[in-house]
Amino acid sequence: MSIEITVLFDVVPGRMESVAAAFQELCDATRQEEGALRFDAFRSVEHPDVVVLVEDWADQEAIDLHMKQPYVAEFLARTDGAFGRPPYVHRLRALDA
Protein backbone atom coordinates (compact mmCIF):
# COMPACT_ATOMS: atom_id res chain seq x y z
CA MET A 1 0.00 0.00 0.00
CA SER A 2 1.37 3.41 -0.96
CA ILE A 3 1.70 6.42 1.34
CA GLU A 4 -0.47 9.40 0.45
CA ILE A 5 0.36 12.84 1.81
CA THR A 6 -1.18 16.27 1.32
CA VAL A 7 0.65 19.38 2.50
CA LEU A 8 -0.81 22.90 2.72
CA PHE A 9 1.50 25.90 2.48
CA ASP A 10 0.36 29.43 3.41
CA VAL A 11 2.41 31.67 1.13
CA VAL A 12 3.30 35.16 2.29
CA PRO A 13 1.54 37.76 0.09
CA GLY A 14 3.78 38.87 -2.76
CA ARG A 15 5.85 35.67 -2.80
CA MET A 16 3.57 33.41 -4.87
CA GLU A 17 5.36 33.89 -8.19
CA SER A 18 8.76 32.81 -6.85
CA VAL A 19 7.22 30.05 -4.71
CA ALA A 20 5.29 28.67 -7.68
CA ALA A 21 8.50 28.53 -9.75
CA ALA A 22 10.30 26.73 -6.91
CA PHE A 23 7.46 24.22 -6.57
CA GLN A 24 7.44 23.56 -10.30
CA GLU A 25 11.15 22.74 -10.29
CA LEU A 26 10.73 20.54 -7.20
CA CYS A 27 7.84 18.66 -8.81
CA ASP A 28 9.69 18.15 -12.08
CA ALA A 29 12.73 16.70 -10.29
CA THR A 30 10.75 14.62 -7.79
CA ARG A 31 8.62 12.95 -10.47
CA GLN A 32 11.82 11.36 -11.79
CA GLU A 33 12.36 9.51 -8.50
CA GLU A 34 11.63 5.78 -8.63
CA GLY A 35 9.40 5.75 -5.53
CA ALA A 36 7.44 8.91 -6.38
CA LEU A 37 4.06 7.74 -7.66
CA ARG A 38 2.59 11.25 -7.64
CA PHE A 39 3.97 14.67 -6.77
CA ASP A 40 1.81 17.61 -7.84
CA ALA A 41 1.46 21.17 -6.57
CA PHE A 42 -1.76 23.17 -6.89
CA ARG A 43 -2.81 26.71 -6.08
CA SER A 44 -6.07 26.98 -4.18
CA VAL A 45 -8.84 28.74 -6.10
CA GLU A 46 -10.64 29.84 -2.93
CA HIS A 47 -7.46 30.85 -1.07
CA PRO A 48 -4.99 32.29 -3.63
CA ASP A 49 -2.08 32.39 -1.18
CA VAL A 50 -2.29 28.64 -0.46
CA VAL A 51 -0.34 25.94 -2.29
CA VAL A 52 -1.44 22.33 -1.87
CA LEU A 53 1.08 19.58 -2.49
CA VAL A 54 -0.35 16.14 -3.28
CA GLU A 55 2.07 13.25 -2.89
CA ASP A 56 1.88 9.48 -3.29
CA TRP A 57 4.92 7.38 -2.42
CA ALA A 58 5.73 3.71 -2.85
CA ASP A 59 6.95 3.43 0.75
CA GLN A 60 8.66 5.26 3.62
CA GLU A 61 12.08 4.48 2.18
CA ALA A 62 11.19 6.46 -0.95
CA ILE A 63 10.13 9.44 1.19
CA ASP A 64 13.33 9.26 3.23
CA LEU A 65 15.44 9.15 0.06
CA HIS A 66 13.50 12.07 -1.42
CA MET A 67 14.19 14.25 1.62
CA LYS A 68 17.95 13.72 1.12
CA GLN A 69 17.96 14.94 -2.49
CA PRO A 70 19.92 18.16 -3.19
CA TYR A 71 16.97 19.71 -4.99
CA VAL A 72 14.87 19.41 -1.81
CA ALA A 73 17.52 21.43 0.05
CA GLU A 74 17.57 23.93 -2.83
CA PHE A 75 13.76 24.23 -2.67
CA LEU A 76 13.88 24.85 1.09
CA ALA A 77 16.55 27.53 0.62
CA ARG A 78 14.61 29.24 -2.18
CA THR A 79 11.39 29.32 -0.18
CA ASP A 80 12.93 30.29 3.17
CA GLY A 81 10.69 32.93 4.73
CA ALA A 82 7.99 32.49 2.07
CA PHE A 83 5.47 30.73 4.30
CA GLY A 84 3.37 32.41 6.97
CA ARG A 85 3.39 29.31 9.16
CA PRO A 86 4.90 25.84 9.06
CA PRO A 87 3.44 23.56 6.36
CA TYR A 88 0.33 21.67 7.45
CA VAL A 89 1.03 18.01 6.69
CA HIS A 90 -1.74 15.41 6.28
CA ARG A 91 -0.62 11.79 6.02
CA LEU A 92 -3.79 10.16 4.69
CA ARG A 93 -5.46 6.85 5.55
CA ALA A 94 -8.59 5.39 4.02
CA LEU A 95 -11.67 5.65 6.25
CA ASP A 96 -12.05 1.88 6.29
CA ALA A 97 -8.40 1.18 7.12
C-alpha positions in Angstrom: 0.0 0.0 0.0 1.4 3.4 -1.0 1.7 6.4 1.3 -0.5 9.4 0.4 0.4 12.8 1.8 -1.2 16.3 1.3 0.6 19.4 2.5 -0.8 22.9 2.7 1.5 25.9 2.5 0.4 29.4 3.4 2.4 31.7 1.1 3.3 35.2 2.3 1.5 37.8 0.1 3.8 38.9 -2.8 5.9 35.7 -2.8 3.6 33.4 -4.9 5.4 33.9 -8.2 8.8 32.8 -6.8 7.2 30.1 -4.7 5.3 28.7 -7.7 8.5 28.5 -9.7 10.3 26.7 -6.9 7.5 24.2 -6.6 7.4 23.6 -10.3 11.2 22.7 -10.3 10.7 20.5 -7.2 7.8 18.7 -8.8 9.7 18.1 -12.1 12.7 16.7 -10.3 10.8 14.6 -7.8 8.6 13.0 -10.5 11.8 11.4 -11.8 12.4 9.5 -8.5 11.6 5.8 -8.6 9.4 5.7 -5.5 7.4 8.9 -6.4 4.1 7.7 -7.7 2.6 11.2 -7.6 4.0 14.7 -6.8 1.8 17.6 -7.8 1.5 21.2 -6.6 -1.8 23.2 -6.9 -2.8 26.7 -6.1 -6.1 27.0 -4.2 -8.8 28.7 -6.1 -10.6 29.8 -2.9 -7.5 30.8 -1.1 -5.0 32.3 -3.6 -2.1 32.4 -1.2 -2.3 28.6 -0.5 -0.3 25.9 -2.3 -1.4 22.3 -1.9 1.1 19.6 -2.5 -0.4 16.1 -3.3 2.1 13.2 -2.9 1.9 9.5 -3.3 4.9 7.4 -2.4 5.7 3.7 -2.9 7.0 3.4 0.7 8.7 5.3 3.6 12.1 4.5 2.2 11.2 6.5 -1.0 10.1 9.4 1.2 13.3 9.3 3.2 15.4 9.2 0.1 13.5 12.1 -1.4 14.2 14.3 1.6 17.9 13.7 1.1 18.0 14.9 -2.5 19.9 18.2 -3.2 17.0 19.7 -5.0 14.9 19.4 -1.8 17.5 21.4 0.0 17.6 23.9 -2.8 13.8 24.2 -2.7 13.9 24.9 1.1 16.5 27.5 0.6 14.6 29.2 -2.2 11.4 29.3 -0.2 12.9 30.3 3.2 10.7 32.9 4.7 8.0 32.5 2.1 5.5 30.7 4.3 3.4 32.4 7.0 3.4 29.3 9.2 4.9 25.8 9.1 3.4 23.6 6.4 0.3 21.7 7.5 1.0 18.0 6.7 -1.7 15.4 6.3 -0.6 11.8 6.0 -3.8 10.2 4.7 -5.5 6.9 5.6 -8.6 5.4 4.0 -11.7 5.6 6.2 -12.0 1.9 6.3 -8.4 1.2 7.1 
